[in-house]
Amino acid sequence: MARVYDPFVWVGELAGMRSRRSVLVGNARGRVVEIGAGTGLNVAHYPDEITELVLTEPDAAMRRRLARRLQRHGRVARIVDAPAERLPLADSSVDTVVSTLVLCTVPDPELTLSEIARVLRPGGQLLFVEHVRANSRFLAACQDKLLEPWRHFACGCCCNRPTAELMRACGFTVVADDVVWRGMPAIVRPLIVGRATR
Ligand SMILES: C[S@@+](CC[C@H](N)C(=O)[O-])C[C@H]1O[C@@H](n2cnc3c(N)ncnc32)[C@H](O)[C@@H]1O
């Protein structure tokens, strides 16, 4: 997955995802924790003003690419080997959590969201870009049908996960736009892009 990830998403990055990352991550402030940072496609976009950047990533091959990308961009960040379900961070110690294309993949999204809620300070924010279950009944039915083959192909990714609803069920107030992830298969539409607070 780590080896093919950047080439696989590259068209989508050029077709709008890169600028979407830039706008989203540009809103990060204070102590920032990114979960499932992958190969580091957000790294270049963090504002210089943030006080600390912690990048969590449980996959060793991803972490190696992440370290290389940090070095290429001359960014300072701490890379932490941890799943988002178990963040090695104190309660109420983080101003911004960033999740891009991760809540679809974590094995336990409810636990992940409660862990994010635990580490966020009062007034803290979760910034996200996530693909979610489609509003269109036809596309949602296709996502249900193709869930297992897609999950196998995309290393655990659940294309039919109702992530905004899961956020609300965890007590977050969600402000998000629905957009299309251009350059990617319809099965990963729509994307929700926004901010969740508690
Ligand atoms: C689709 S990739 C997204 C990578 C990156 N966030 C991006 O925007 O390009 C999903 C990432 O989630 C990571 N991941 C898988 N299970 C995880 C977990 N339980 N906790 C945190 N990250 C996880 C994977 O290793 C992978 O790096």
The ligand as a MOL file (V3000), in Angstrom:
LIG
                    3D

  0  0  0     0  0            999 V3000
M  V30 BEGIN CTAB
M  V30 COUNTS 27 29 0 0 0
M  V30 BEGIN ATOM
M  V30 1 C -5.9970 6.1560 2.6510 0
M  V30 2 S -4.5880 6.3420 3.6440 0 CHG=1
M  V30 3 C -4.5990 8.1100 3.9510 0
M  V30 4 C -3.2230 8.6530 4.2110 0
M  V30 5 C -3.1700 10.1670 4.4510 0
M  V30 6 N -3.9360 10.5500 5.6080 0
M  V30 7 C -3.6260 10.9560 3.2500 0
M  V30 8 O -4.4590 11.8420 3.3810 0
M  V30 9 O -3.0860 10.7030 2.1590 0 CHG=-1
M  V30 10 C -5.1210 5.6740 5.1860 0
M  V30 11 C -4.0520 5.7230 6.2480 0
M  V30 12 O -4.6170 5.3100 7.4960 0
M  V30 13 C -3.6530 4.5150 8.1460 0
M  V30 14 N -4.3320 3.6760 9.1470 0
M  V30 15 C -4.8180 2.4250 9.0200 0
M  V30 16 N -5.3240 1.9980 10.1770 0
M  V30 17 C -5.1620 3.0040 11.0590 0
M  V30 18 C -5.4740 3.1680 12.4280 0
M  V30 19 N -6.0890 2.2110 13.1290 0
M  V30 20 N -5.1330 4.3280 13.0160 0
M  V30 21 C -4.5170 5.3190 12.3050 0
M  V30 22 N -4.2140 5.2160 11.0210 0
M  V30 23 C -4.5300 4.0820 10.3970 0
M  V30 24 C -2.9960 3.7330 7.0400 0
M  V30 25 O -1.7610 3.1820 7.4380 0
M  V30 26 C -2.8710 4.8150 5.9810 0
M  V30 27 O -1.6870 5.5360 6.1400 0
M  V30 END ATOM
M  V30 BEGIN BOND
M  V30 1 1 1 2
M  V30 2 1 2 3
M  V30 3 1 2 10
M  V30 4 1 3 4
M  V30 5 1 4 5
M  V30 6 1 5 6
M  V30 7 1 5 7
M  V30 8 2 7 8
M  V30 9 1 7 9
M  V30 10 1 10 11
M  V30 11 1 11 12
M  V30 12 1 11 26
M  V30 13 1 12 13
M  V30 14 1 13 14
M  V30 15 1 13 24
M  V30 16 1 14 15
M  V30 17 1 14 23
M  V30 18 2 15 16
M  V30 19 1 16 17
M  V30 20 1 17 18
M  V30 21 2 17 23
M  V30 22 1 18 19
M  V30 23 2 18 20
M  V30 24 1 20 21
M  V30 25 2 21 22
M  V30 26 1 22 23
M  V30 27 1 24 25
M  V30 28 1 24 26
M  V30 29 1 26 27
M  V30 END BOND
M  V30 END CTAB
M  END
